[in-house]
């Protein structure tokens, strides 16, 4: 059979998870991510894995906690309202230093919102996914191929840093079809899971997985230790892509499906003689702050334009990253409306004219 | 195109993501340009994304009547049938029915199987060997039988729509033939067409265009 397959983004995530050694999937159906559950239901039994439709998102995330505590690679997926339900469990996973991969195929919000694509969970994913001092790694794929590649990477990052990792996609990426190549991902050294509760057989002290600490000093120590790991993540795991930024005067910052649309707009701007470029964060946490700051230092850079399918959630992260040394503005559509290349071009021109 | 004109009602069914909607829209355009009266029904009540309702403006401009669920492309995810649906059993148009994916998508046909039998219909199985769940012809054949069981209707032929999206080459189309032929052998159904993008200029192929909604 040919090497490449034609897949929906949702299917690519599911297949990549199975190929990454994930043998447990717990989820609850919600549009537009249900193909992940469907694919897992059909294919997990073929590899002696388990796909279980939980009674709710809350149950599913706690099943994830159990499987992860036993050392398994485990996946759960949902869409915006369902992810909110999972947030308590995600905080417990962080507090227990448990690795897992959580997929959010975003749809319009707030509330029940809608079923069309959105990126309005950026703040939730990067800042508010669970109570307590915490981060989780957030990866933002922009193609069906990246849905697959970054799923594999997410499992590795989760195991290396003992943390939940979120794949932040959207309804368009989940539903659209593109060729996928499940090529070998670069090998990463995965530490042994000697902390997992797998049965001590009377030969060692029992491992304990827990997020409750009786002594404040003990809790503080675990949080501070975790923040040392976050510092390492911020130093080593930043991923981004640049497109025509070398001589750009207007740098458009966009991630996920929006970055694909921006690319078309940037090409159109170049055709009109406007020096535009695209900076695409692939990791939303850790945010590529240093890289953006270095771009802001270039004399020819006049302004940044943040484009998202929301009301402007990333724009402040850019301002902080570059310490407001250049003008930063936002253009977005929300509620399930996808911006067109023409609309983005118009805003690039507007920013160009204003500066 | 003549091979598709055996019956007035043409049902396009198959695996989800096999390209049913694109086939339905291309066929409608081809028939309309040949001067036929054409109607396209978007009967996908399974998946609310990427559907023939997206192509309604283009089709309407060619004089094609489109029947789409009332809530298509809105935020309402309701499995309701469009109210004009039943008109296809009493008009003189070529009525193309674009069904939802898999057996789940084809189940909606069963309630009206007697009407389809009375009017006469041709139901085609769209096959893409580059889709992971049907790359094995045995799996594709099992799905074909499953769709027949759920829809209570029978296929009369296979449309080999094997493609890898934007990376499809003439070679990839040719490489799909043995897989489609195997599905044909297993099912006893003829391959009525192998499709390929016009730009690929594959000899003997049914030329189509990519009518899927483009985001960028």
Interface residues (C-beta under 8 A of the other chain):
Chain A: X1 X2 X4 X5 X6 X7 X8 X11 X15 X31 X32 X39 X42 X108 X113 X114 X115 X116 X171 X172 X175 X176 X177 X178 X179 X257 X260 X261 X263 X264 X336 X338 X341
Chain B: X17 X47 X48 X49 X50 X73 X75 X77 X128 X129 X130 X131 X132 X133 X135 X163 X164 X165 X166 X167 X172 X175 X215 X216
